[in-house]
Amino acid sequence: MTTKTLARPKRNRMIAGVCAGLAERWGWKPNTVRLLFVLSCLLPGPQFILYIALWLIMPDRDY
């Protein structure tokens, strides 16, 4: 079952599932989102804080 809601999946997660959840929401591959996140961390900005905030805000998906 595919969904367009923003939630962290139980499968295919590496740390918290934020990148996997964003990838499913946008229809991208999880590794693409992970790579973009790592590359964005090379730039100045609040990327790490945003990741933690999404980790706390995004619900776990049970299926």
N, CA, C and O atoms as a CHARMM CRD file, in Angstrom:
* protein
*
  252
    1    1 MET  N      0.84200  -1.17900   0.00000 PROA 1      0.00000
    2    1 MET  CA     0.00000   0.00000   0.00000 PROA 1      0.00000
    3    1 MET  C      0.88500   1.23800   0.00000 PROA 1      0.00000
    4    1 MET  O      1.75000   1.37800   0.86400 PROA 1      0.00000
    5    2 THR  N      0.68300   2.12400  -0.94100 PROA 2      0.00000
    6    2 THR  CA     1.44700   3.35800  -0.98000 PROA 2      0.00000
    7    2 THR  C      0.59900   4.48500  -0.40700 PROA 2      0.00000
    8    2 THR  O     -0.62200   4.51000  -0.56600 PROA 2      0.00000
    9    3 THR  N      1.25500   5.39100   0.24500 PROA 3      0.00000
   10    3 THR  CA     0.55200   6.50000   0.87600 PROA 3      0.00000
   11    3 THR  C      1.26700   7.79600   0.56200 PROA 3      0.00000
   12    3 THR  O      2.46500   7.80100   0.27900 PROA 3      0.00000
   13    4 LYS  N      0.54000   8.88700   0.61100 PROA 4      0.00000
   14    4 LYS  CA     1.13000  10.19300   0.36900 PROA 4      0.00000
   15    4 LYS  C      1.17600  11.02000   1.65500 PROA 4      0.00000
   16    4 LYS  O      1.41100  12.22800   1.60600 PROA 4      0.00000
   17    5 THR  N      0.95400  10.38200   2.79700 PROA 5      0.00000
   18    5 THR  CA     1.06700  11.09300   4.05800 PROA 5      0.00000
   19    5 THR  C      2.52500  11.11300   4.50100 PROA 5      0.00000
   20    5 THR  O      3.32000  10.26200   4.10400 PROA 5      0.00000
   21    6 LEU  N      2.85100  12.06600   5.30500 PROA 6      0.00000
   22    6 LEU  CA     4.22300  12.20800   5.79000 PROA 6      0.00000
   23    6 LEU  C      4.36800  11.44300   7.09500 PROA 6      0.00000
   24    6 LEU  O      3.91100  11.88900   8.14800 PROA 6      0.00000
   25    7 ALA  N      5.01200  10.28000   7.01100 PROA 7      0.00000
   26    7 ALA  CA     5.21600   9.43300   8.18500 PROA 7      0.00000
   27    7 ALA  C      6.51500   8.66100   8.00800 PROA 7      0.00000
   28    7 ALA  O      6.96600   8.42400   6.88700 PROA 7      0.00000
   29    8 ARG  N      7.10800   8.27300   9.13300 PROA 8      0.00000
   30    8 ARG  CA     8.35800   7.50600   9.10000 PROA 8      0.00000
   31    8 ARG  C      8.03900   6.02200   9.01800 PROA 8      0.00000
   32    8 ARG  O      7.39300   5.48500   9.91800 PROA 8      0.00000
   33    9 PRO  N      8.47900   5.34000   7.95200 PROA 9      0.00000
   34    9 PRO  CA     8.17000   3.92000   7.80900 PROA 9      0.00000
   35    9 PRO  C      8.99100   3.06200   8.76600 PROA 9      0.00000
   36    9 PRO  O     10.08300   3.44700   9.18300 PROA 9      0.00000
   37   10 LYS  N      8.46100   1.91700   9.10200 PROA 10     0.00000
   38   10 LYS  CA     9.19300   0.96800   9.95900 PROA 10     0.00000
   39   10 LYS  C     10.30100   0.27100   9.18400 PROA 10     0.00000
   40   10 LYS  O     11.32700  -0.10100   9.75300 PROA 10     0.00000
   41   11 ARG  N     10.08600   0.09500   7.86900 PROA 11     0.00000
   42   11 ARG  CA    11.09000  -0.56300   7.03300 PROA 11     0.00000
   43   11 ARG  C     11.89300   0.50300   6.29600 PROA 11     0.00000
   44   11 ARG  O     11.45200   1.64400   6.16200 PROA 11     0.00000
   45   12 ASN  N     13.04900   0.12700   5.83000 PROA 12     0.00000
   46   12 ASN  CA    13.89000   0.98500   4.98500 PROA 12     0.00000
   47   12 ASN  C     14.38800   2.23100   5.71300 PROA 12     0.00000
   48   12 ASN  O     14.64400   3.24700   5.06800 PROA 12     0.00000
   49   13 ARG  N     14.53100   2.18200   7.02200 PROA 13     0.00000
   50   13 ARG  CA    15.08000   3.33800   7.72600 PROA 13     0.00000
   51   13 ARG  C     16.51900   3.06200   8.11500 PROA 13     0.00000
   52   13 ARG  O     16.90600   1.92100   8.36700 PROA 13     0.00000
   53   14 MET  N     17.30000   4.12300   8.15900 PROA 14     0.00000
   54   14 MET  CA    18.70200   3.98200   8.55000 PROA 14     0.00000
   55   14 MET  C     18.89900   4.49400   9.97200 PROA 14     0.00000
   56   14 MET  O     19.40700   3.76700  10.82500 PROA 14     0.00000
   57   15 ILE  N     18.50900   5.72100  10.23300 PROA 15     0.00000
   58   15 ILE  CA    18.65500   6.26600  11.58500 PROA 15     0.00000
   59   15 ILE  C     17.26600   6.40900  12.20900 PROA 15     0.00000
   60   15 ILE  O     16.90000   5.64800  13.10500 PROA 15     0.00000
   61   16 ALA  N     16.50000   7.38700  11.73200 PROA 16     0.00000
   62   16 ALA  CA    15.18000   7.61300  12.30800 PROA 16     0.00000
   63   16 ALA  C     14.05800   7.39800  11.30500 PROA 16     0.00000
   64   16 ALA  O     12.89000   7.33300  11.69100 PROA 16     0.00000
   65   17 GLY  N     14.38800   7.28800  10.03800 PROA 17     0.00000
   66   17 GLY  CA    13.37400   7.08600   9.01900 PROA 17     0.00000
   67   17 GLY  C     12.86200   8.36400   8.38800 PROA 17     0.00000
   68   17 GLY  O     11.92600   8.32700   7.58900 PROA 17     0.00000
   69   18 VAL  N     13.46000   9.49300   8.73300 PROA 18     0.00000
   70   18 VAL  CA    12.99500  10.77400   8.20300 PROA 18     0.00000
   71   18 VAL  C     13.22300  10.82900   6.69200 PROA 18     0.00000
   72   18 VAL  O     12.30300  11.17300   5.95000 PROA 18     0.00000
   73   19 CYS  N     14.39900  10.50700   6.23200 PROA 19     0.00000
   74   19 CYS  CA    14.69200  10.55600   4.79400 PROA 19     0.00000
   75   19 CYS  C     13.84100   9.54000   4.03100 PROA 19     0.00000
   76   19 CYS  O     13.38800   9.83400   2.92500 PROA 19     0.00000
   77   20 ALA  N     13.61700   8.36400   4.59300 PROA 20     0.00000
   78   20 ALA  CA    12.77500   7.36000   3.93500 PROA 20     0.00000
   79   20 ALA  C     11.33600   7.84700   3.84900 PROA 20     0.00000
   80   20 ALA  O     10.66600   7.62700   2.84000 PROA 20     0.00000
   81   21 GLY  N     10.85900   8.50100   4.89300 PROA 21     0.00000
   82   21 GLY  CA     9.49800   9.03900   4.88400 PROA 21     0.00000
   83   21 GLY  C      9.33100  10.16300   3.87100 PROA 21     0.00000
   84   21 GLY  O      8.32100  10.23200   3.17100 PROA 21     0.00000
   85   22 LEU  N     10.32900  11.04400   3.79500 PROA 22     0.00000
   86   22 LEU  CA    10.27900  12.11900   2.80500 PROA 22     0.00000
   87   22 LEU  C     10.34800  11.55700   1.39100 PROA 22     0.00000
   88   22 LEU  O      9.65700  12.04000   0.49500 PROA 22     0.00000
   89   23 ALA  N     11.17400  10.54600   1.19000 PROA 23     0.00000
   90   23 ALA  CA    11.29900   9.92600  -0.13200 PROA 23     0.00000
   91   23 ALA  C      9.98100   9.29000  -0.56600 PROA 23     0.00000
   92   23 ALA  O      9.57600   9.43600  -1.72000 PROA 23     0.00000
   93   24 GLU  N      9.31600   8.59600   0.33400 PROA 24     0.00000
   94   24 GLU  CA     8.03200   7.99100  -0.01400 PROA 24     0.00000
   95   24 GLU  C      6.99300   9.05800  -0.31900 PROA 24     0.00000
   96   24 GLU  O      6.17200   8.88700  -1.22000 PROA 24     0.00000
   97   25 ARG  N      7.02400  10.14100   0.41500 PROA 25     0.00000
   98   25 ARG  CA     6.06100  11.23400   0.20400 PROA 25     0.00000
   99   25 ARG  C      6.23500  11.86700  -1.16500 PROA 25     0.00000
  100   25 ARG  O      5.25300  12.18300  -1.83600 PROA 25     0.00000
  101   26 TRP  N      7.48800  12.05500  -1.58400 PROA 26     0.00000
  102   26 TRP  CA     7.78400  12.71500  -2.85800 PROA 26     0.00000
  103   26 TRP  C      7.89500  11.74700  -4.02100 PROA 26     0.00000
  104   26 TRP  O      7.97600  12.17800  -5.17100 PROA 26     0.00000
  105   27 GLY  N      7.90000  10.43100  -3.74800 PROA 27     0.00000
  106   27 GLY  CA     8.03500   9.44600  -4.80500 PROA 27     0.00000
  107   27 GLY  C      9.47300   9.26900  -5.28300 PROA 27     0.00000
  108   27 GLY  O      9.70400   8.88600  -6.42900 PROA 27     0.00000
  109   28 TRP  N     10.43200   9.54500  -4.41700 PROA 28     0.00000
  110   28 TRP  CA    11.84800   9.41700  -4.74500 PROA 28     0.00000
  111   28 TRP  C     12.40500   8.16000  -4.10700 PROA 28     0.00000
  112   28 TRP  O     11.71900   7.48500  -3.33900 PROA 28     0.00000
  113   29 LYS  N     13.64900   7.85000  -4.42700 PROA 29     0.00000
  114   29 LYS  CA    14.34900   6.74900  -3.78100 PROA 29     0.00000
  115   29 LYS  C     14.93000   7.25900  -2.45600 PROA 29     0.00000
  116   29 LYS  O     15.42000   8.38700  -2.39900 PROA 29     0.00000
  117   30 PRO  N     14.88500   6.45100  -1.39700 PROA 30     0.00000
  118   30 PRO  CA    15.40300   6.89600  -0.10300 PROA 30     0.00000
  119   30 PRO  C     16.88500   7.28300  -0.14000 PROA 30     0.00000
  120   30 PRO  O     17.29200   8.23900   0.52000 PROA 30     0.00000
  121   31 ASN  N     17.68900   6.54700  -0.90700 PROA 31     0.00000
  122   31 ASN  CA    19.11600   6.88000  -0.95500 PROA 31     0.00000
  123   31 ASN  C     19.36600   8.24200  -1.60500 PROA 31     0.00000
  124   31 ASN  O     20.34500   8.90900  -1.27100 PROA 31     0.00000
  125   32 THR  N     18.50900   8.65800  -2.51600 PROA 32     0.00000
  126   32 THR  CA    18.63000   9.98000  -3.12800 PROA 32     0.00000
  127   32 THR  C     18.41100  11.06600  -2.08400 PROA 32     0.00000
  128   32 THR  O     19.16100  12.04100  -2.03300 PROA 32     0.00000
  129   33 VAL  N     17.38800  10.90400  -1.25200 PROA 33     0.00000
  130   33 VAL  CA    17.09900  11.88900  -0.20900 PROA 33     0.00000
  131   33 VAL  C     18.21700  11.89500   0.82800 PROA 33     0.00000
  132   33 VAL  O     18.60700  12.95600   1.31600 PROA 33     0.00000
  133   34 ARG  N     18.72700  10.73100   1.16000 PROA 34     0.00000
  134   34 ARG  CA    19.83400  10.66200   2.12700 PROA 34     0.00000
  135   34 ARG  C     21.07200  11.37900   1.58800 PROA 34     0.00000
  136   34 ARG  O     21.73000  12.12400   2.31500 PROA 34     0.00000
  137   35 LEU  N     21.38300  11.15000   0.31500 PROA 35     0.00000
  138   35 LEU  CA    22.53500  11.80700  -0.29500 PROA 35     0.00000
  139   35 LEU  C     22.34700  13.32000  -0.32800 PROA 35     0.00000
  140   35 LEU  O     23.27900  14.06600  -0.02900 PROA 35     0.00000
  141   36 LEU  N     21.15500  13.77700  -0.68800 PROA 36     0.00000
  142   36 LEU  CA    20.88300  15.21700  -0.69500 PROA 36     0.00000
  143   36 LEU  C     21.00900  15.81500   0.70400 PROA 36     0.00000
  144   36 LEU  O     21.49900  16.93400   0.85900 PROA 36     0.00000
  145   37 PHE  N     20.56800  15.07400   1.72300 PROA 37     0.00000
  146   37 PHE  CA    20.69100  15.56600   3.09200 PROA 37     0.00000
  147   37 PHE  C     22.15900  15.68900   3.50100 PROA 37     0.00000
  148   37 PHE  O     22.56300  16.69600   4.08400 PROA 37     0.00000
  149   38 VAL  N     22.94800  14.67200   3.19700 PROA 38     0.00000
  150   38 VAL  CA    24.37300  14.70200   3.55800 PROA 38     0.00000
  151   38 VAL  C     25.07200  15.83900   2.82400 PROA 38     0.00000
  152   38 VAL  O     25.88500  16.54800   3.41700 PROA 38     0.00000
  153   39 LEU  N     24.76600  16.02100   1.54300 PROA 39     0.00000
  154   39 LEU  CA    25.37000  17.12000   0.79000 PROA 39     0.00000
  155   39 LEU  C     24.91700  18.47700   1.32800 PROA 39     0.00000
  156   39 LEU  O     25.69900  19.42800   1.34600 PROA 39     0.00000
  157   40 SER  N     23.66400  18.57100   1.76400 PROA 40     0.00000
  158   40 SER  CA    23.18400  19.84800   2.30400 PROA 40     0.00000
  159   40 SER  C     23.86900  20.18900   3.62200 PROA 40     0.00000
  160   40 SER  O     23.96200  21.36100   3.98800 PROA 40     0.00000
  161   41 CYS  N     24.34400  19.18200   4.33300 PROA 41     0.00000
  162   41 CYS  CA    25.04000  19.44400   5.59800 PROA 41     0.00000
  163   41 CYS  C     26.38900  20.12700   5.37500 PROA 41     0.00000
  164   41 CYS  O     26.95600  20.69800   6.30700 PROA 41     0.00000
  165   42 LEU  N     26.90000  20.07200   4.15900 PROA 42     0.00000
  166   42 LEU  CA    28.14400  20.77700   3.83700 PROA 42     0.00000
  167   42 LEU  C     27.91600  22.27900   3.71300 PROA 42     0.00000
  168   42 LEU  O     28.86500  23.05900   3.79400 PROA 42     0.00000
  169   43 LEU  N     26.67200  22.68800   3.51800 PROA 43     0.00000
  170   43 LEU  CA    26.32000  24.10300   3.41100 PROA 43     0.00000
  171   43 LEU  C     25.92900  24.63100   4.78800 PROA 43     0.00000
  172   43 LEU  O     25.48200  23.86500   5.64100 PROA 43     0.00000
  173   44 PRO  N     26.09200  25.92100   5.00900 PROA 44     0.00000
  174   44 PRO  CA    25.64900  26.48200   6.29300 PROA 44     0.00000
  175   44 PRO  C     24.12200  26.48000   6.37700 PROA 44     0.00000
  176   44 PRO  O     23.43000  26.72200   5.38700 PROA 44     0.00000
  177   45 GLY  N     23.62600  26.20900   7.54700 PROA 45     0.00000
  178   45 GLY  CA    22.18200  26.21400   7.74700 PROA 45     0.00000
  179   45 GLY  C     21.76000  25.25300   8.83700 PROA 45     0.00000
  180   45 GLY  O     22.59000  24.54700   9.40900 PROA 45     0.00000
  181   46 PRO  N     20.47200  25.22600   9.12300 PROA 46     0.00000
  182   46 PRO  CA    19.94500  24.42000  10.24000 PROA 46     0.00000
  183   46 PRO  C     19.48900  23.01900   9.82300 PROA 46     0.00000
  184   46 PRO  O     18.47800  22.53700  10.33400 PROA 46     0.00000
  185   47 GLN  N     20.19600  22.36200   8.92100 PROA 47     0.00000
  186   47 GLN  CA    19.75300  21.06300   8.42100 PROA 47     0.00000
  187   47 GLN  C     19.63600  20.01200   9.52800 PROA 47     0.00000
  188   47 GLN  O     18.65900  19.26500   9.57500 PROA 47     0.00000
  189   48 PHE  N     20.60900  19.95600  10.39800 PROA 48     0.00000
  190   48 PHE  CA    20.58900  18.95200  11.46300 PROA 48     0.00000
  191   48 PHE  C     19.43500  19.20300  12.43200 PROA 48     0.00000
  192   48 PHE  O     18.78700  18.26400  12.89200 PROA 48     0.00000
  193   49 ILE  N     19.18800  20.46500  12.73300 PROA 49     0.00000
  194   49 ILE  CA    18.07500  20.81300  13.62900 PROA 49     0.00000
  195   49 ILE  C     16.74200  20.46900  12.96700 PROA 49     0.00000
  196   49 ILE  O     15.82300  19.98500  13.62700 PROA 49     0.00000
  197   50 LEU  N     16.64000  20.72300  11.65400 PROA 50     0.00000
  198   50 LEU  CA    15.42400  20.38000  10.91700 PROA 50     0.00000
  199   50 LEU  C     15.20100  18.86600  10.92000 PROA 50     0.00000
  200   50 LEU  O     14.06600  18.41100  11.06200 PROA 50     0.00000
  201   51 TYR  N     16.27100  18.08400  10.76700 PROA 51     0.00000
  202   51 TYR  CA    16.16000  16.62600  10.79400 PROA 51     0.00000
  203   51 TYR  C     15.62000  16.16300  12.15600 PROA 51     0.00000
  204   51 TYR  O     14.72200  15.32300  12.21700 PROA 51     0.00000
  205   52 ILE  N     16.16000  16.70200  13.22400 PROA 52     0.00000
  206   52 ILE  CA    15.70000  16.32000  14.56900 PROA 52     0.00000
  207   52 ILE  C     14.24800  16.73400  14.77600 PROA 52     0.00000
  208   52 ILE  O     13.46500  15.98500  15.36100 PROA 52     0.00000
  209   53 ALA  N     13.88300  17.92700  14.29900 PROA 53     0.00000
  210   53 ALA  CA    12.49700  18.38200  14.43100 PROA 53     0.00000
  211   53 ALA  C     11.55100  17.45900  13.66700 PROA 53     0.00000
  212   53 ALA  O     10.48600  17.10700  14.17400 PROA 53     0.00000
  213   54 LEU  N     11.93100  17.06700  12.45500 PROA 54     0.00000
  214   54 LEU  CA    11.09300  16.14100  11.69200 PROA 54     0.00000
  215   54 LEU  C     11.01300  14.78200  12.37200 PROA 54     0.00000
  216   54 LEU  O      9.96700  14.13400  12.33900 PROA 54     0.00000
  217   55 TRP  N     12.10300  14.34700  12.98500 PROA 55     0.00000
  218   55 TRP  CA    12.11100  13.08700  13.72500 PROA 55     0.00000
  219   55 TRP  C     11.06900  13.13500  14.84800 PROA 55     0.00000
  220   55 TRP  O     10.36400  12.15400  15.08800 PROA 55     0.00000
  221   56 LEU  N     10.97700  14.25900  15.52100 PROA 56     0.00000
  222   56 LEU  CA    10.02700  14.39400  16.62900 PROA 56     0.00000
  223   56 LEU  C      8.59700  14.60500  16.14800 PROA 56     0.00000
  224   56 LEU  O      7.65400  14.15500  16.80000 PROA 56     0.00000
  225   57 ILE  N      8.42600  15.27700  15.02300 PROA 57     0.00000
  226   57 ILE  CA     7.09200  15.62800  14.53200 PROA 57     0.00000
  227   57 ILE  C      6.45200  14.51400  13.72100 PROA 57     0.00000
  228   57 ILE  O      5.26000  14.24700  13.86900 PROA 57     0.00000
  229   58 MET  N      7.23200  13.86200  12.86500 PROA 58     0.00000
  230   58 MET  CA     6.67400  12.83600  11.96800 PROA 58     0.00000
  231   58 MET  C      6.28500  11.59200  12.75200 PROA 58     0.00000
  232   58 MET  O      7.10100  11.06000  13.50400 PROA 58     0.00000
  233   59 PRO  N      5.06100  11.12100  12.59100 PROA 59     0.00000
  234   59 PRO  CA     4.65400   9.89900  13.31500 PROA 59     0.00000
  235   59 PRO  C      5.24200   8.65600  12.67400 PROA 59     0.00000
  236   59 PRO  O      5.57600   8.65400  11.48900 PROA 59     0.00000
  237   60 ASP  N      5.36600   7.59500  13.46900 PROA 60     0.00000
  238   60 ASP  CA     5.74900   6.28400  12.94700 PROA 60     0.00000
  239   60 ASP  C      4.54700   5.70600  12.21000 PROA 60     0.00000
  240   60 ASP  O      3.40500   5.86000  12.64300 PROA 60     0.00000
  241   61 ARG  N      4.81700   5.04500  11.10000 PROA 61     0.00000
  242   61 ARG  CA     3.76000   4.36600  10.37200 PROA 61     0.00000
  243   61 ARG  C      3.81200   2.90400  10.77000 PROA 61     0.00000
  244   61 ARG  O      4.88300   2.29600  10.75300 PROA 61     0.00000
  245   62 ASP  N      2.69000   2.33800  11.12300 PROA 62     0.00000
  246   62 ASP  CA     2.63500   0.97900  11.64200 PROA 62     0.00000
  247   62 ASP  C      2.64800  -0.09400  10.57800 PROA 62     0.00000
  248   62 ASP  O      2.89400  -1.25700  10.89500 PROA 62     0.00000
  249   63 TYR  N      2.39500   0.24900   9.33000 PROA 63     0.00000
  250   63 TYR  CA     2.35800  -0.77500   8.28400 PROA 63     0.00000
  251   63 TYR  C      3.53500  -0.65800   7.37000 PROA 63     0.00000
  252   63 TYR  O      3.66600  -1.44100   6.42900 PROA 63     0.00000
